[in-house]
Amino acid sequence: MPQGDARAWVVRRKQRPPHTGAIPSSTYRSLDGGPRLARSVQRFRNAHGRAIHPTEKLVALLGLLVRVICPPDGLVGDWFAGSGAAGVACRLAGRRYVGCEIDPEMARRARDRLAAILPFPIGEPS
């Protein structure tokens, strides 16, 4: 004799959302008349096999974010610098950058990577 509630569970499949299939195109209209900064989907080559750090972000993606979010005279703070990819993106975009990294080996590699992009202006980085 079964104990408790012995009802069978019914699994229902969700129906497909109504937007699948052909999505009609629409034109982008800027409210302030300015240019469109970016598309909603960005495509970048991955860093598999080329990354210095296990969780390294792509310089191209970080560069896009830096140019869109940080003003030309702005300062970007990267408190988990890792391989220094954000620093490279900032230097290429002409922004100032402050990076911190707890791992001395990764900090050295990030410093070398940044120095290879653009030399440090005065003295050595700390």
C-alpha positions in Angstrom: 0.0 0.0 0.0 1.6 3.4 -1.0 2.2 5.9 1.6 1.7 9.6 1.3 0.7 11.3 -1.9 1.2 8.9 -4.8 0.1 11.2 -7.6 2.1 11.1 -10.8 4.0 14.3 -11.7 3.1 15.9 -14.9 5.9 17.6 -16.8 4.7 20.2 -19.2 6.9 21.5 -21.9 7.2 25.2 -22.3 5.9 26.5 -25.6 8.3 28.4 -27.8 8.3 32.2 -27.3 6.4 34.1 -29.9 9.5 35.8 -31.3 11.1 32.8 -32.9 11.5 32.7 -36.6 11.8 35.7 -38.8 12.2 38.9 -36.9 11.5 41.9 -38.9 14.2 44.5 -39.2 13.8 47.9 -37.7 15.7 51.1 -38.0 17.6 52.6 -35.2 16.7 56.1 -34.2 18.9 58.1 -31.9 17.0 60.3 -29.5 19.7 62.9 -29.4 20.8 62.6 -33.1 24.2 61.1 -32.2 25.7 58.1 -33.8 24.9 54.6 -32.9 27.7 53.4 -30.5 27.5 49.6 -30.8 25.2 46.8 -31.9 23.6 44.7 -29.2 25.6 41.6 -30.2 29.4 42.0 -30.5 31.6 39.3 -32.1 35.2 38.9 -31.0 37.8 36.2 -31.5 38.3 34.2 -28.2 41.6 34.1 -26.3 41.7 30.3 -25.9 45.3 29.2 -26.1 46.6 32.7 -26.1 45.6 34.0 -22.7 48.1 34.9 -20.0 45.6 34.6 -17.2 42.9 31.9 -16.7 40.0 34.4 -16.6 41.5 36.9 -19.1 39.0 39.3 -20.9 39.5 40.2 -24.5 41.3 43.5 -25.1 38.9 44.3 -28.0 35.9 43.9 -25.8 37.4 45.9 -22.9 38.5 48.6 -25.4 34.9 49.0 -26.6 33.7 49.3 -23.0 36.4 51.8 -22.1 35.7 54.0 -25.1 31.9 54.0 -24.5 31.9 54.3 -20.7 35.0 56.3 -19.7 35.4 59.9 -20.8 38.5 60.8 -22.7 40.1 62.4 -19.6 38.8 59.6 -17.3 40.6 57.2 -15.1 39.9 53.4 -15.1 40.5 51.5 -11.8 41.0 47.8 -12.2 41.3 46.2 -8.7 41.8 42.7 -10.0 44.2 43.4 -12.9 45.2 39.8 -13.7 47.0 39.9 -17.0 46.5 43.7 -17.5 44.1 43.4 -20.4 42.1 46.4 -19.2 45.3 48.4 -18.9 46.2 47.6 -22.5 42.7 48.6 -23.6 43.0 51.9 -21.7 46.4 52.7 -23.2 45.2 52.0 -26.7 42.1 54.1 -26.1 44.1 57.0 -24.6 42.6 56.6 -21.1 44.5 56.6 -17.8 44.7 53.4 -15.8 45.4 52.2 -12.3 45.6 48.4 -11.8 46.1 46.3 -8.7 47.1 42.6 -8.5 47.8 40.5 -5.5 49.8 37.8 -7.3 53.4 39.1 -7.8 54.0 36.9 -10.9 50.8 38.1 -12.6 51.6 41.7 -11.6 55.0 41.4 -13.3 53.5 39.9 -16.4 50.9 42.6 -16.6 53.5 45.3 -16.1 55.6 43.8 -18.9 52.6 43.6 -21.2 51.7 47.2 -20.6 55.3 48.4 -21.1 55.4 46.6 -24.4 52.3 48.5 -25.7 53.4 52.0 -24.7 56.5 52.7 -22.6 55.9 54.2 -19.2 56.5 58.0 -19.3 58.6 58.6 -16.2 60.5 56.0 -14.2 59.3 52.5 -13.6 55.8 51.5 -12.5 55.3 50.6 -8.9 
